[in-house]
Amino acid sequence: MTHHAPLFDDDFAQRFETLLRWRRDVRHFAPQPVAEQVMADLLAQAVLAPSVGHAQPWRFVRLRTPGLRAALADHVDEQNAVAAGEHAGHARYDDYVALKLHGIREAPEIMAVFCDEQPLAGHRLGIATMPEMLRYSCVAAIQTLWLAARLRGIGLGWVSILDPRTVTAMLDVPPQWSLIALLCIGYPAEPSDKPELEQRGWQSREPLADRVFER
Ligand SMILES: Cc1cc2nc3c(=O)[nH]c(=O)nc-3n(C[C@H](O)[C@H](O)[C@H](O)COP(=O)(O)O)c2cc1C
């Protein structure tokens, strides 16, 4: 199986680094739609992600109903208002409020990602001691989707200021599915190699040396 493993040359390595640097959490979208084939390609690449026991516990719910989108946007607006209140004393409070635009009304595509907590695939391998590995596997798929999207000039915004129970109920999914992410997907209004939170002075990138430990 490994006879013809591809080699990734220096040029590819550099471009891969560029892809990583330009992957962004996007909150402002151009109106241009994402072609259906492109969405299919993105999902096909997302599921190349690793998963515990090869359980592939990710479940993608694409939002097709305008009324549902409106209800979701209203819900996230409400939750944002609550969260903003929690930051009321913060020096960058106004920035916070400006930042927390979510894009649910504007993004061409909205997709929720759920984790099937009792997947048949994988035969429960690897999750006896750490069942949360199923959820981590879903995050791996989202990260893969994120990069696959950016490769095509498409941005993704991860919206998590919401009440997962409310959103799960709205989307009417099986009871063993837990919400991992609500994603806005579309072409970014302004591509950037710098996180918006850095651009706005909320939080800069921390030195790597502060994040790596040895024992
Ligand atoms: C698990 C997760 C949840 C996130 N939730 C939110 C969110 O609710 N609202 C938001 O504005 N950004 C959210 N983000 C985006 C982060 O703010 C963003 O990734 C970070 O600022 C770094 O920017 P970058 O992704 O453009 O590099 C989330 C990111 C992750 C990985």
The ligand as an SDF file (V2000), in Angstrom:
LIG
                    3D

 31 33  0  0  0  0  0  0  0  0999 V2000
  -13.6770   25.7110   18.5720 C   0  0  0  0  0  0  0  0  0  0  0  0
  -13.7410   27.1170   18.0390 C   0  0  0  0  0  0  0  0  0  0  0  0
  -14.8340   27.9120   18.3440 C   0  0  0  0  0  0  0  0  0  0  0  0
  -14.9050   29.2290   17.8840 C   0  0  0  0  0  0  0  0  0  0  0  0
  -16.0080   29.9950   18.1530 N   0  0  0  0  0  0  0  0  0  0  0  0
  -16.0550   31.2760   17.7380 C   0  0  0  0  0  0  0  0  0  0  0  0
  -17.1650   32.0930   18.0310 C   0  0  0  0  0  0  0  0  0  0  0  0
  -18.1450   31.6720   18.6130 O   0  0  0  0  0  0  0  0  0  0  0  0
  -17.1580   33.3880   17.6190 N   0  0  0  0  0  0  0  0  0  0  0  0
  -16.0880   33.8860   16.9370 C   0  0  0  0  0  0  0  0  0  0  0  0
  -16.1280   35.0780   16.6050 O   0  0  0  0  0  0  0  0  0  0  0  0
  -15.0450   33.1280   16.6090 N   0  0  0  0  0  0  0  0  0  0  0  0
  -15.0040   31.8330   16.9970 C   0  0  0  0  0  0  0  0  0  0  0  0
  -13.9340   31.0600   16.6770 N   0  0  0  0  0  0  0  0  0  0  0  0
  -12.8660   31.6160   15.8370 C   0  0  0  0  0  0  0  0  0  0  0  0
  -11.6870   32.1010   16.6520 C   0  0  0  0  0  0  0  0  0  0  0  0
  -11.9740   33.3580   17.2060 O   0  0  0  0  0  0  0  0  0  0  0  0
  -10.4950   32.1800   15.7090 C   0  0  0  0  0  0  0  0  0  0  0  0
  -10.1710   30.8850   15.2850 O   0  0  0  0  0  0  0  0  0  0  0  0
   -9.2600   32.8000   16.3750 C   0  0  0  0  0  0  0  0  0  0  0  0
   -9.5070   34.1310   16.6900 O   0  0  0  0  0  0  0  0  0  0  0  0
   -8.0260   32.7470   15.4680 C   0  0  0  0  0  0  0  0  0  0  0  0
   -8.3310   33.3130   14.2200 O   0  0  0  0  0  0  0  0  0  0  0  0
   -8.1490   32.5090   12.8750 P   0  0  0  0  0  0  0  0  0  0  0  0
   -9.0340   31.2910   12.9520 O   0  0  0  0  0  0  0  0  0  0  0  0
   -8.5860   33.4500   11.7990 O   0  0  0  0  0  0  0  0  0  0  0  0
   -6.7160   32.1150   12.7850 O   0  0  0  0  0  0  0  0  0  0  0  0
  -13.8530   29.7530   17.1150 C   0  0  0  0  0  0  0  0  0  0  0  0
  -12.7600   28.9260   16.8050 C   0  0  0  0  0  0  0  0  0  0  0  0
  -12.7040   27.6310   17.2570 C   0  0  0  0  0  0  0  0  0  0  0  0
  -11.5220   26.7640   16.8840 C   0  0  0  0  0  0  0  0  0  0  0  0
  1  2  1  0
  2  3  1  0
  2 30  2  0
  3  4  2  0
  4  5  1  0
  4 28  1  0
  5  6  2  0
  6  7  1  0
  6 13  1  0
  7  8  2  0
  7  9  1  0
  9 10  1  0
 10 11  2  0
 10 12  1  0
 12 13  2  0
 13 14  1  0
 14 15  1  0
 14 28  1  0
 15 16  1  0
 16 17  1  0
 16 18  1  0
 18 19  1  0
 18 20  1  0
 20 21  1  0
 20 22  1  0
 22 23  1  0
 23 24  1  0
 24 25  2  0
 24 26  1  0
 24 27  1  0
 28 29  2  0
 29 30  1  0
 30 31  1  0
M  END
$$$$
